[in-house]
Amino acid sequence: MDIMNVNPTRMQMTKLKRQLQTAKRGHKMLKDKRDELMRRFIELVQENKKLREKVEAELELCNAHFVNASAVMNKKALDSAMMSSKQQTGLDITTKNIMSVDVPVFSTVTGSPDKGDIYPYGFAFTSFELDDAVQSLEELLPDMIKLAEMEKSCELMSAEIERTRRRVNSLEHVMIPRYEATIKYIAMKLEENDRSSRTRLMKVKDMLLEKAHHYSERE
């Protein structure tokens, strides 16, 4: 493991120990965040799967209604009936926060409260099969919008999980071991310096004693 390019001093070791403790706390918090994100993500994916299956089944039903309508109406009349729309539908987008991830919240805004405005045609020259098709599609719209909201939320949460996972791995496998290796290196250097200092002091003491002994012999 590579060590940091720092001076092997006690002050530097104390500073690195504080940084190591901060890194360990951050590592634990990020792991907790990752685990909670994963839990919520899995729940959201399961809900998304159920809703997608429901939407696909309803789309098949809508398609069947339109096929029936096209079977009893000529193409020109069908195209003319669907040409203009009375009901205008907008999309209101807000966000909510899930574990620091801003996910979208979609809601529809209709231009008119009259339910009859979903039919963009008169009933004199159209079939009830077309009415069923338009009504089933109108009932399906909220589920389709909810599905889009959930799939976008899954995408954003997945990206955040990946970012958090990379940060956890970086701390766990790079930063924390590097701090620990550097602290160990500094501790070894300090011990080595202490031994060298004690050795020098002992030599100086021996030299002083020898010098003092020689002086006493001359006397």
C-alpha positions in Angstrom: 0.0 0.0 0.0 1.4 3.4 -1.0 1.9 5.9 1.8 1.3 9.6 1.8 4.1 12.0 1.1 4.3 13.6 4.6 6.9 14.5 7.2 7.1 11.7 9.8 6.4 13.9 12.8 4.2 13.4 15.9 2.1 16.4 14.9 1.6 14.9 11.4 0.7 11.5 12.9 -1.9 13.1 15.2 -3.4 15.0 12.3 -3.6 11.8 10.2 -5.2 9.9 13.1 -8.0 12.5 13.3 -8.4 12.3 9.5 -8.6 8.5 9.7 -11.3 8.6 12.3 -13.3 11.1 10.1 -12.8 8.8 7.1 -14.1 5.8 9.1 -17.2 7.7 10.2 -17.8 8.8 6.7 -17.4 5.3 5.5 -20.0 4.0 7.9 -22.5 6.8 7.0 -22.0 6.1 3.3 -22.5 2.3 3.8 -25.7 3.0 5.7 -26.9 5.3 3.0 -26.0 2.8 0.3 -27.9 0.0 2.1 -31.0 2.2 2.6 -30.9 3.3 -1.0 -30.7 -0.3 -2.1 -33.6 -1.3 0.1 -35.8 1.5 -1.3 -34.6 0.9 -4.8 -35.6 -2.8 -4.6 -39.0 -1.8 -3.3 -39.4 0.7 -6.1 -38.3 -1.8 -8.8 -40.8 -4.4 -7.5 -43.6 -1.8 -7.6 -42.4 -0.7 -11.1 -42.6 -4.3 -12.3 -46.2 -4.8 -11.1 -47.3 -1.4 -12.6 -45.5 -2.2 -16.0 -47.3 -5.5 -16.2 -50.6 -3.8 -15.5 -50.0 -1.1 -18.1 -49.0 -3.6 -20.7 -52.2 -5.6 -20.1 -54.3 -2.4 -20.3 -52.5 -1.3 -23.5 -53.4 -4.6 -25.1 -57.0 -4.0 -24.1 -56.9 -0.5 -25.6 -55.4 -1.8 -28.8 -58.1 -4.4 -29.0 -60.8 -1.7 -28.7 -59.1 0.3 -31.5 -58.9 -2.8 -33.7 -62.6 -3.4 -33.2 -63.4 0.2 -33.9 -61.4 0.1 -37.1 -63.2 -3.1 -38.1 -66.6 -1.5 -38.0 -65.7 2.1 -39.2 -63.9 3.0 -42.4 -60.5 4.5 -42.1 -61.5 8.0 -43.3 -64.2 8.3 -40.7 -61.9 7.0 -38.0 -59.1 9.4 -38.9 -61.6 12.3 -39.0 -63.0 11.4 -35.6 -59.6 11.4 -34.0 -58.3 14.5 -35.8 -59.1 17.2 -33.2 -59.2 17.1 -29.4 -61.5 18.9 -27.0 -59.6 18.0 -23.9 -56.1 19.5 -23.3 -53.9 17.6 -20.8 -50.7 19.0 -19.3 -48.1 17.6 -17.0 -47.1 19.2 -13.7 -43.6 18.2 -12.5 -42.4 18.5 -8.9 -39.7 16.6 -7.0 -39.3 14.8 -3.7 -36.2 13.8 -1.9 -35.3 10.2 -1.2 -32.0 9.8 0.6 -30.6 13.0 -1.0 -31.9 11.9 -4.4 -34.4 14.3 -6.0 -36.9 12.1 -7.8 -39.7 13.5 -10.0 -43.4 13.5 -9.2 -45.7 13.8 -12.2 -49.3 14.8 -12.1 -51.7 15.6 -14.9 -53.5 18.9 -15.3 -56.6 18.8 -17.5 -57.9 21.9 -19.3 -61.6 21.1 -18.6 -63.3 19.2 -15.8 -66.0 17.8 -18.1 -65.3 14.1 -18.6 -67.2 14.2 -21.9 -64.4 16.3 -23.4 -62.2 13.2 -23.8 -64.3 12.3 -26.9 -63.1 14.5 -29.7 -66.0 13.7 -32.0 -69.8 13.5 -32.2 -71.5 10.2 -31.5 -73.7 10.2 -34.7 -71.2 8.6 -37.1 -68.9 6.7 -34.7 -69.2 3.3 -33.1 -69.3 2.4 -29.4 -66.1 0.4 -30.0 -64.3 3.7 -30.5 -65.9 5.1 -27.4 -64.6 2.1 -25.4 -61.1 2.6 -27.0 -61.0 6.3 -26.0 -62.3 5.7 -22.5 -59.9 2.9 -21.8 -57.0 5.0 -23.1 -58.1 7.9 -20.8 -58.3 5.5 -17.8 -54.8 4.2 -18.7 -53.1 7.6 -18.9 -52.6 8.1 -15.1 -50.9 4.6 -14.8 -48.6 5.4 -17.8 -47.6 8.7 -16.2 -47.0 7.0 -12.8 -44.9 4.3 -14.6 -42.8 7.0 -16.3 -42.3 8.7 -12.9 -41.3 5.4 -11.2 -38.9 4.4 -14.0 -37.2 7.8 -13.9 -36.9 7.5 -10.1 -35.3 4.0 -10.5 -32.8 5.5 -13.0 -31.8 8.3 -10.7 -31.6 6.1 -7.6 -29.5 3.6 -9.5 -27.0 6.3 -10.5 -26.8 7.5 -6.9 -26.3 4.0 -5.6 -23.4 3.5 -8.0 -21.8 6.8 -7.0 -22.2 5.9 -3.3 -20.8 2.4 -3.9 -17.7 3.9 -5.6 -17.2 6.3 -2.7 -17.5 3.5 -0.2 -15.1 1.3 -2.1 -12.6 4.2 -2.4 -12.7 4.8 1.3 -12.6 1.1 2.3 -9.9 -0.1 -0.1 -7.8 3.0 -0.8 -8.1 5.9 1.6 -8.5 4.2 4.9 -5.7 1.6 4.2 -3.5 4.5 3.0 -4.1 6.4 6.2 -3.3 3.3 8.3 -0.2 2.5 6.3 1.1 6.1 6.6 0.4 6.2 10.4 2.2 2.9 10.8 5.2 4.2 8.7 5.4 7.4 10.8 5.2 5.4 14.1 8.1 3.2 12.9 10.1 6.2 11.9 9.5 7.9 15.2 10.5 4.7 17.1 13.6 4.5 14.9 14.5 8.1 15.7 13.9 7.5 19.4 16.3 4.5 19.3 18.9 6.5 17.4 18.5 9.3 20.0 18.9 6.9 22.9 22.0 5.3 21.2 23.6 8.8 20.7 22.9 9.8 24.3 24.4 6.6 25.6 27.5 7.1 23.5 27.8 10.7 24.6 27.4 9.5 28.2 30.1 6.9 27.8 32.4 9.5 26.2 31.8 11.9 29.1 32.4 9.1 31.7 35.6 8.1 29.9 36.8 11.6 29.7 36.0 12.2 33.3 37.9 8.9 34.2 41.0 10.0 32.3 41.0 13.3 34.0 40.9 11.6 37.4 43.8 9.3 36.4 46.0 12.4 35.5 45.3 13.9 38.9 
